[in-house]
């Protein structure tokens, strides 16, 4: 899995996007887990659950030590 992908929008504007699995893990990091971040995690899961790579999500959660924080959402 690539951690980022660059896409061009509006013919001349390039932006970087991250996959939802990485966004979820980043928002569960201790320094990031505000109420808004937790709401974002819930919304990402609601909107992308069918397309999430749960194996990758769990692997990333383990790598960044947020397995405990992720567990209630799965």
Secondary structure, 3 states (H helix, E strand, C coil): CCCCEEEEECCCEEEEECCHHHHHHHHHCCCCCCHHHHHHHHHHHHHHHHHCCHHHHHHHHHHCCCHHHHHCCC
